[in-house]
Amino acid sequence: MSRIKRAIGRTLYLLAAHLPESTSSVNFGAKKIRWICGKLIMNYCGKGVNIEKGAYFASNMSIGNFSGIGAYSIIANSVIIGDNVMIARECIINPSNHCFERTDIPMNEQGLEATNPVIIEDDVWIGSRAIILPGVIIHRGSVIGAGAVVTRDVPEYAIVGGVPAKVIRYRK
């Protein structure tokens, strides 16, 4: 049943992904339609979730209550997103990477490393075009600056930015 449910959700989302953003004055109920697709596709999709236009998300992920995925963002498998998380436009969250250790064969023939889940705790804001790499935990109340590349865990209530992201200051 789960496979059929996800297939139906993915088919509906092919159309829903192109509906106007939820802030548009004429959005045809796009927010609710994309939320229903998320409920069908994801492991868990909480209440009040906002999935914006053109967002790509995998089925093996969870998103908590009142969280949002920004327009044209990409969220791959094995991602857990808490409650009240804001993910801005064009963010990338990727829990896997290519193997590259061997030098005797081309990198494109080495396959992928094992998936290393990304966890985003409650009340986090991720700015536009931020990139979250495998295995990162973004702790409660943190802010990720626009364009940041997050390569390691982010402490509670930290504001981070840059490439690679570093703590700029704390919210409290």
C-alpha positions in Angstrom: 0.0 0.0 0.0 2.8 2.4 0.9 4.3 2.0 -2.6 1.0 2.8 -4.3 0.4 5.7 -2.0 3.8 7.2 -2.8 3.3 6.6 -6.5 0.0 8.5 -6.4 1.6 11.3 -4.4 4.6 11.6 -6.9 2.2 11.6 -9.9 0.1 14.4 -8.3 3.2 16.3 -7.3 4.4 16.4 -11.0 1.6 19.0 -11.4 1.5 20.5 -7.9 5.2 21.4 -8.2 4.3 23.9 -10.9 1.5 25.6 -9.1 2.2 29.2 -8.0 4.0 29.9 -4.7 1.8 30.1 -1.6 2.4 33.9 -1.3 0.9 34.5 -4.8 -2.5 36.2 -4.7 -3.8 33.5 -7.1 -2.4 30.2 -5.9 -5.3 27.8 -6.5 -4.8 26.2 -3.0 -1.2 25.3 -4.0 0.0 25.1 -0.4 -2.7 22.6 0.6 -2.2 20.5 -2.6 1.5 20.2 -2.1 1.1 19.4 1.6 -1.2 16.5 0.6 1.4 15.3 -1.8 4.0 15.5 0.9 1.7 13.4 3.2 1.5 10.8 0.5 5.2 10.7 -0.4 7.2 11.3 2.8 7.7 9.0 5.8 6.2 11.8 7.9 4.8 15.2 7.0 3.4 17.2 9.9 0.5 19.6 10.0 0.8 23.0 8.5 3.9 22.1 6.4 4.5 24.4 3.4 6.2 22.9 0.4 6.9 25.7 -2.1 6.9 25.7 -5.9 9.5 23.5 -7.6 10.9 22.0 -4.4 12.3 18.4 -4.7 12.1 16.1 -1.8 12.7 12.4 -1.3 10.3 9.9 0.2 12.7 8.7 2.9 12.5 11.9 4.9 10.4 13.5 7.7 9.3 17.0 8.3 7.7 18.3 11.4 4.7 20.6 12.1 4.6 24.1 10.7 8.0 23.7 8.8 8.6 24.8 5.2 10.6 23.8 2.2 11.5 26.8 0.0 11.0 27.1 -3.7 13.3 25.1 -5.8 15.1 23.5 -2.8 16.4 20.0 -3.0 16.2 17.6 -0.1 17.5 14.1 -0.6 16.8 10.9 1.4 17.6 10.3 5.1 16.8 13.9 6.3 14.9 14.6 9.5 13.4 18.1 9.8 11.9 19.2 13.1 9.0 21.6 13.9 8.9 25.3 12.9 11.9 25.0 10.6 12.1 27.6 7.8 14.1 26.5 4.7 14.5 29.3 2.2 14.7 29.2 -1.6 17.2 27.0 -3.5 18.7 25.2 -0.5 20.4 21.8 -0.9 20.4 19.1 1.8 22.3 16.1 0.8 23.1 13.2 3.1 25.4 11.3 0.7 28.6 11.9 -1.3 30.7 10.3 -4.0 33.6 8.0 -3.1 37.0 9.4 -4.2 39.7 7.6 -2.2 41.0 5.3 -4.9 43.3 6.8 -7.5 43.5 3.7 -9.7 40.0 4.2 -11.1 38.0 7.3 -12.1 35.9 8.9 -9.3 32.7 8.4 -11.4 33.2 4.6 -11.2 33.7 4.5 -7.4 30.1 4.8 -6.4 28.5 6.6 -3.4 29.5 6.5 0.3 27.0 5.2 2.7 24.2 7.6 3.5 24.9 9.8 6.5 21.6 11.3 7.7 21.1 15.0 8.2 19.1 16.1 11.2 17.6 19.6 11.6 16.1 20.2 15.0 13.2 22.5 15.9 13.1 26.3 15.3 15.8 26.6 12.7 16.1 29.1 9.9 18.1 28.1 6.8 18.9 31.0 4.5 18.7 31.0 0.7 21.1 28.8 -1.3 22.6 27.2 1.8 24.1 23.7 1.4 24.0 21.1 4.2 26.4 18.2 3.7 26.2 14.6 5.0 26.0 13.8 8.7 25.4 17.3 9.9 23.1 18.0 12.9 21.7 21.5 13.1 20.7 22.0 16.7 17.6 23.8 18.0 17.2 27.6 17.4 20.1 28.0 14.9 20.3 30.3 11.9 22.2 29.3 8.8 23.2 32.3 6.7 22.4 32.6 3.0 24.9 30.8 0.8 26.6 29.0 3.8 28.1 25.5 3.2 27.5 23.6 6.5 30.1 20.8 6.8 29.9 20.1 10.6 27.3 20.2 13.4 25.8 23.6 14.4 25.4 24.3 18.1 22.1 25.4 19.7 21.1 29.0 19.0 24.2 29.6 16.8 24.2 31.9 13.8 26.6 30.5 11.2 27.7 31.7 7.8 30.4 31.4 5.2 32.2 28.6 3.3 32.7 26.5 5.2 30.2 27.8 7.7 31.5 29.1 11.0 29.8 30.4 14.1 29.4 34.2 13.8 27.5 34.7 17.1 24.8 33.2 19.3 21.2 34.2 19.6 21.1 34.2 23.4 
